[in-house]
Amino acid sequence: MNDSPKQKGLRKKLVLELIKKGIKDKNVLNAINLIPRHFFLDLDFVNFAYVDKAYPIGFNQTISQPYTVAFQSEALELKKGDKILEIGSGSGYQTAILVLMKAQVYSIERINKLYRKSKKILKSINLMPKKIIWKDGYLGLIDDAPFDKILIAAACKEIPTQLIKQLKIGGKMIVPIGNEKNQIMNLIIRLSENKIKKIEMGNFLFVPMLKNKI
Ligand code: SAH
């Protein structure tokens, strides 16, 4: 796959747009600047790769909007070496951003064909996460828990309490919560064994988080 000077230039413009929209984390912006988003899109949409929008990736799913990817990554205050569970690998674009930011990434996807496709792309650009797995994300990864951070890229109807149990004390989860039309981004901090703090961070739109792998 080719990453042309034009595409690199469009990426720089996208970074400036994200800064205007409020993204500040230099590591996040650097990752957006370096990862060729057009590698993760179907041919029909390659020309729109650096437009700040979500696009179809098949199976009724979408690649997240760059602003959303940046927002979720920034909210988690990712540090090098952080162990992070990502639910909803989708195209693999967000996964690549997290790997480039030097997190230890564990990513789960429920749709087998998307799982296989994203894995192939991530391998080809040398940004494989620690683990990428075809599974129902509601189950998390008990054997690899606890995690410093959990990023959920699909909308949950309510706080996924079973996943909070896989978060370290002091760990953070970023998750959109709501119905198909109206969701609020929640930053959840696990304060103790049974106590959480919830911070609401505005409206977003995601595809729903669904049960069972297919
Ligand atoms: N950040 C991804 C966004 C993917 S869209 C990207 O930029 O490409 C959300 C993804 O979550 C979809 O691929 C969908 O199949 C997946 N998903 C939904 N419910 C899930 C579940 N229970 N477990 C794992 N993945 C799930």
Boltz pocket constraint, residues with backbone or C-beta under 6 A from the ligand:
constraints:
  - pocket:
      binder: B
      contacts: [[A, 61], [A, 62], [A, 63], [A, 64], [A, 65], [A, 87], [A, 88], [A, 89], [A, 90], [A, 91], [A, 92], [A, 93], [A, 94], [A, 95], [A, 108], [A, 109], [A, 110], [A, 111], [A, 114], [A, 135], [A, 136], [A, 137], [A, 138], [A, 153], [A, 154], [A, 207], [A, 208], [A, 209], [A, 210], [A, 211], [A, 212]]
      max_distance: 6.0
